[in-house]
Amino acid sequence: MPGTLWWSLMVVLFFFWAYGIVSFGLDLKNTIIPGIIKYRRGRRRQKAKQQREEEREEREQQLY
């Protein structure tokens, strides 16, 4: 009886351990990685916009 109880508890713990790993992997795939990509894309756009703005201001300065 104690051996059966011990193995039953280990199976339950293994299930939740495996479920946690799979859940973390799915969170990475569906939430975290797309969020990082979106963040980097936004930063790139912001940097490009700032560079265009600086070039425009530089051209305006050259006109005067």
Rosetta constraint file for C-alpha pairs under 8 A:
AtomPair CA 1 CA 5 HARMONIC 6.25 0.50
AtomPair CA 2 CA 6 HARMONIC 6.09 0.50
AtomPair CA 3 CA 7 HARMONIC 6.19 0.50
AtomPair CA 4 CA 8 HARMONIC 6.03 0.50
AtomPair CA 5 CA 9 HARMONIC 6.20 0.50
AtomPair CA 6 CA 10 HARMONIC 6.23 0.50
AtomPair CA 7 CA 11 HARMONIC 6.15 0.50
AtomPair CA 8 CA 12 HARMONIC 6.31 0.50
AtomPair CA 9 CA 13 HARMONIC 6.12 0.50
AtomPair CA 10 CA 14 HARMONIC 5.96 0.50
AtomPair CA 11 CA 15 HARMONIC 6.10 0.50
AtomPair CA 12 CA 16 HARMONIC 6.49 0.50
AtomPair CA 13 CA 17 HARMONIC 6.10 0.50
AtomPair CA 14 CA 18 HARMONIC 5.99 0.50
AtomPair CA 15 CA 19 HARMONIC 5.97 0.50
AtomPair CA 16 CA 20 HARMONIC 6.00 0.50
AtomPair CA 17 CA 21 HARMONIC 6.42 0.50
AtomPair CA 18 CA 22 HARMONIC 6.23 0.50
AtomPair CA 19 CA 23 HARMONIC 5.93 0.50
AtomPair CA 20 CA 24 HARMONIC 6.03 0.50
AtomPair CA 21 CA 25 HARMONIC 6.21 0.50
AtomPair CA 22 CA 26 HARMONIC 6.22 0.50
AtomPair CA 23 CA 27 HARMONIC 6.13 0.50
AtomPair CA 24 CA 28 HARMONIC 6.18 0.50
AtomPair CA 25 CA 29 HARMONIC 6.23 0.50
AtomPair CA 26 CA 30 HARMONIC 5.90 0.50
AtomPair CA 26 CA 31 HARMONIC 7.97 0.50
AtomPair CA 27 CA 31 HARMONIC 5.28 0.50
AtomPair CA 27 CA 32 HARMONIC 6.36 0.50
AtomPair CA 28 CA 32 HARMONIC 4.75 0.50
AtomPair CA 28 CA 33 HARMONIC 5.64 0.50
AtomPair CA 29 CA 33 HARMONIC 5.87 0.50
AtomPair CA 29 CA 34 HARMONIC 7.35 0.50
AtomPair CA 30 CA 34 HARMONIC 6.56 0.50
AtomPair CA 31 CA 35 HARMONIC 6.00 0.50
AtomPair CA 32 CA 36 HARMONIC 6.22 0.50
AtomPair CA 33 CA 37 HARMONIC 6.22 0.50
AtomPair CA 34 CA 38 HARMONIC 6.04 0.50
AtomPair CA 35 CA 39 HARMONIC 6.06 0.50
AtomPair CA 36 CA 40 HARMONIC 6.15 0.50
AtomPair CA 37 CA 41 HARMONIC 6.07 0.50
AtomPair CA 38 CA 42 HARMONIC 6.13 0.50
AtomPair CA 39 CA 43 HARMONIC 6.21 0.50
AtomPair CA 40 CA 44 HARMONIC 6.14 0.50
AtomPair CA 41 CA 45 HARMONIC 6.25 0.50
AtomPair CA 42 CA 46 HARMONIC 6.07 0.50
AtomPair CA 43 CA 47 HARMONIC 6.06 0.50
AtomPair CA 44 CA 48 HARMONIC 6.17 0.50
AtomPair CA 45 CA 49 HARMONIC 6.07 0.50
AtomPair CA 46 CA 50 HARMONIC 6.12 0.50
AtomPair CA 47 CA 51 HARMONIC 6.14 0.50
AtomPair CA 48 CA 52 HARMONIC 6.17 0.50
AtomPair CA 49 CA 53 HARMONIC 6.16 0.50
AtomPair CA 50 CA 54 HARMONIC 6.18 0.50
AtomPair CA 51 CA 55 HARMONIC 6.19 0.50
AtomPair CA 52 CA 56 HARMONIC 6.13 0.50
AtomPair CA 53 CA 57 HARMONIC 6.20 0.50
AtomPair CA 54 CA 58 HARMONIC 6.08 0.50
AtomPair CA 55 CA 59 HARMONIC 6.19 0.50
AtomPair CA 56 CA 60 HARMONIC 6.23 0.50
AtomPair CA 57 CA 61 HARMONIC 6.17 0.50
AtomPair CA 58 CA 62 HARMONIC 6.30 0.50
AtomPair CA 59 CA 63 HARMONIC 6.36 0.50
AtomPair CA 60 CA 64 HARMONIC 6.82 0.50
